[in-house]
Amino acid sequence: MMREAIFLIRTADRKGLLAQITGFFYSRQLNVLECRQYSDMLDNTYFMRIAVELGESTTKRELEKEFSGLAEKLELKYSVGYNDDERNVAVLVTRESHCLYDLLMHSEEGTLGGKVVLVIGNHPELETVAARFNKPYFCLPVEKGREREQEQQVLELLKLHRIDLVVLARYMRILSPEFIAAYPDRIINIHHAFLPAFQGGNPYRRAWERGVKMIGATAHYATGDLDEGPIIEQDVERITHEDDPDDLRDLGRDIERRVLTRAVRCHLERRIIISGRRTVVFGK
């Protein structure tokens, strides 16, 4: 497998950045495999995703040490990762299986950018799904008055399995600020795009009663503000008066699973830079 280093860079926009950054890699005879850039004219910020092929004699430590000097000179905020890093994913679920199935399938086929290594549920129903893919399933019910105890058990499992990303695949629990703080910008949530119009239970039925003409889903990073985190991915489908509530539910689930999987893949492939309440998402 070709060894790649992926740099995500953010800095104040100005002339010469592209030449200086790519010149750094050229001077070390490192082949640039992909380079995406974006300039935000509103706040004068420059974003870049650059992937380079590592030579046989190039060590990660050496590369990072030398790049840190360039970053200091150009005042770059950056992160770096490698395609041979193991990216472990934990999926939290309740009772709905559609998002879990999609994530497990892509993990199994090697098209997720990382591996689902465990599934945690607060109900036992989805243990059989995890078993079909030979993934460990931990059922941790939430008892009234013991919510923090259950969260601590989840956090211990995440630490034990060296989890890089937590995915809330229709996990119908509100996470505490302490939980979110343990995995900043590493928790991805999915919900239907009716919010805030149809919060609570049975949203598709209530959307049908209102005669909506479009449904969708949103994947975003979880933050302390409920459903207000930076948006990663969205999609929509048009519907008509001929669609009944079951049609809306089935179509909505299909949108949810594909939106969530795309968002997870973007994160694991290091294609996202968070900028305040927004994200810059570099496509392929």
Secondary structure, DSSP 8 states (H G I E B T S, - for coil): ---EEEEEEEEE--TTHHHHHHHHHHHTT--EEEEEEEEETTTTEEEEEEEEE--TT--HHHHHHHHHHHHHHHT-EEEEEETTS--EEEEEESS--HHHHHHHHHHHHT-SSSEEEEEEESSSTTHHHHHHTT--EEE----TT-HHHHHHHHHHHHHHTT-SEEEESS--S---HHHHHHSTT-EEEEEETTTTTT-SS-HHHHHHHHT-SEEEEEEEE--SSTT-S-EEEEEEEE--TT--HHHHHHHHHHHHHHHHHHHHHHHHTT-EEEETTEEEE---
